[in-house]
Amino acid sequence: MRRFVIIGTRAMSKGKLPLNDMAGAAGRMDVLVRALMSSLLTSHGIRSDVEFTMILEGGPGPSRRIKFVGSELKGMHAEERAVGGKIASVLKEPLPPRGRWIERSPGIYDSSGNLDDSLSEWSCPIVRLEANAPILYNEILPSNSSSNDIDLGFILGDDKQLKTERGIPRSLGEKWLQGHTCISIIHFLLDAGVKFRL
């Protein structure tokens, strides 16, 4: 299982999501939507071996977590407004208690909580992506064993720098990349069986 969590430092956690202004009034929800699409969608389908969680910290009120489970998702399409519409449906619902996941539609779950709550639910190595950390992989040469069946979790931020010490710090190079690009690179490396430095 590949798990991704992205922190939306300004992303709204309840109310009416402005689909025409996800980059502004919604608190850079566009960044989270692109990361979600990169993590779960292929050219012609959905990755069944992926869980994606977005943590919405922009209020009003407590932070909210929305989890997307690839093996259960139905009707997810590669169009930002359509994906935003699925998130908008969740944001209209009352915020569940911390640690309790409520299924809002097939494969989409809702809970209150923060990054620590999500990471405590994972039982796998966790990588925190940062540009100024040691490189994630040794070389772009396939290893003898496939990485496809490894359980791994990755922490990403939005357009603000991460403020957590959780996870093993690793980079995909010296340049800061957008989150959705990082996710695509990670999928490529894992699909190719490249050995990671964990």
Stockholm file with secondary structure:
# STOCKHOLM 1.0

chainA/1-198         MRRFVIIGTRAMSKGKLPLNDMAGAAGRMDVLVRALMSSLLTSHGIRSDVEFTMILEGGPGPSRRIKFVGSELKGMHAEERAVGGKIASVLKEPLPPRGRWIERSPGIYDSSGNLDDSLSEWSCPIVRLEANAPILYNEILPSNSSSNDIDLGFILGDDKQLKTERGIPRSLGEKWLQGHTCISIIHFLLDAGVKFRL
#=GR chainA/1-198 SS CEEEEEEESSCCCSSCCCGGGTTTTTSSHHHHHHHHHHHHEETTEECTTEEEEEEECSCSSSCEEEEEETTTCCSCCSCHHHHHHHHHHHHTSCCCCBTCCEEEETTEEEEECCHHHHHHTCCSCEEEECTTSCBSEEEEEECSSCSTTCCEEEEEESSSCCCCCCSEEEBSSSSCCCHHHHHHHHHHHHHTTEEECC
#=GC SS_cons         CEEEEEEESSCCCSSCCCGGGTTTTTSSHHHHHHHHHHHHEETTEECTTEEEEEEECSCSSSCEEEEEETTTCCSCCSCHHHHHHHHHHHHTSCCCCBTCCEEEETTEEEEECCHHHHHHTCCSCEEEECTTSCBSEEEEEECSSCSTTCCEEEEEESSSCCCCCCSEEEBSSSSCCCHHHHHHHHHHHHHTTEEECC
//
